[in-house]
Amino acid sequence: MKKIRVAIFGTGNIGTDLLVKIFRSKYLECNLFSGRSFLSLGLKKFRAEKLKNKRKYRNLILSDKGVNALVKNSNNFDLIFDCTSAKLHKKNFKLFRKLKKKIINLTPTDDGYMCIPVLNLEECNKSIELNMVSCGAQSSVPVAFTMSKIFKKRVQYIETTSTISSKSAGPATRLNLDEYIYSTQRAINYFARVNKCKAILNLNPAFPHINMETTTYAKIKGKKVSKSELNRFKKLLKSIISKLRKYVRGHKIIVEPTLIDDVLVVKTKTIGAGDYLPSYAGNLDIINCAAVAAGEYYAKKK
Ligand SMILES: NC(=O)c1ccc[n+]([C@@H]2O[C@H](COP(=O)([O-])OP(=O)(O)OC[C@H]3O[C@@H](n4cnc5c(N)ncnc54)[C@H](OP(=O)(O)O)[C@@H]3O)[C@@H](O)[C@H]2O)c1
């Protein structure tokens, strides 16, 4: 099968980890990796890789010319992965559309069709722009969705807290914290159909670096949750997480669904593949593997 040619815009933590993953893909080929400075660690890394293995990277253009490189090389790709910042995405998305490219947006903006591959890959593939929301949304939304499937309108409130290592959050992630909260909450509202929710992100500077973990809880109103309802919830969640693990292998439940009075709590952990940063940075993997799954699905259907 012929691979779909892609461009990655943004050469920071997310962009660089994504590039390593795309080089393993049977369906995607990256032809352009564009940032704004050759001092960027991602561009430095791939300049060195290219010198070591010219054959493997022969089609990969490395550029520090930002969005101008996308315009100049637009005949070389059909899909753009935007790994910059929400502000920059807002500035550029009209241009991406003018270039008539499929867009997979990894910045937390409100543009595009929200995509959580385990829940809606098929329907969002129809949209020209897919929005991967945030790392916290990729881990909490499947749990929140399952809560709403079992307890329906009895779900009164959902709160999710993700903790990631400070080292894995680049400057753009830090600039985007308000957008992260807004877009993660928007995704929970949409997928779980719950009006009241709260998303929290904790950048933990501890050393040794900590793994990505997400705790999601729901307040269930009305009649007391029965044992059989809890068991149905556990069963459905297990099957959704096992589907999610097909594209994010290091994701798992680490605290089984627990009921404390009317509060149902689930805790997950994501261990990364160690493609760019070491395995503690599962936050890069959970969104990048989701983005690769969305790109590969598009390639297979094209
Ligand atoms: N890190 C995470 O855990 C995570 C998870 C999910 C989603 N995200 C989202 O992914 C995006 C990137 O996050 P990150 O942690 O990878 O941040 P980052 O390391 O700061 O990466 C952002 C990249 O964009 C580049 N950039 C900034 N302005 C540019 C311009 N005008 N033209 C071209 N390139 C430009 C930066 O260049 P320089 O290298 O020269 O600064 C940097 O390489 C953010 O929107 C974030 O919210 C992050």
The ligand as an ORCA input file, in Angstrom:
! r2SCAN-3c Opt
* xyz 0 1
  N       3.790     17.903     26.068
  C       2.643     17.284     26.246
  O       2.478     16.452     27.134
  C       1.476     17.537     25.328
  C       0.466     16.577     25.265
  C      -0.628     16.812     24.427
  C      -0.685     17.973     23.656
  N       0.306     18.885     23.778
  C       0.202     20.089     22.937
  O       1.181     19.953     21.902
  C       1.731     21.232     21.572
  C       3.241     21.180     21.695
  O       3.603     20.915     23.036
  P       5.126     20.609     23.433
  O       5.108     20.147     24.840
  O       5.749     19.764     22.373
  O       5.725     22.093     23.372
  P       7.111     22.586     22.744
  O       8.166     21.606     23.109
  O       7.266     24.000     23.160
  O       6.835     22.486     21.170
  C       6.278     23.511     20.385
  C       7.088     23.659     19.135
  O       6.518     24.636     18.295
  C       7.575     25.423     17.786
  N       7.117     26.744     17.405
  C       6.731     27.777     18.176
  N       6.441     28.850     17.421
  C       6.677     28.499     16.131
  C       6.583     29.149     14.885
  N       6.185     30.438     14.808
  N       6.875     28.448     13.763
  C       7.265     27.166     13.831
  N       7.397     26.499     14.983
  C       7.101     27.146     16.122
  C       8.569     25.526     18.932
  O       9.828     25.913     18.432
  P      11.144     26.024     19.398
  O      11.600     24.598     19.601
  O      12.091     26.809     18.582
  O      10.686     26.693     20.655
  C       8.523     24.102     19.430
  O       9.425     23.294     18.701
  C       1.064     22.239     22.536
  O       0.004     22.862     21.862
  C       0.559     21.373     23.675
  O      -0.568     21.910     24.332
  C       1.380     18.684     24.567
*
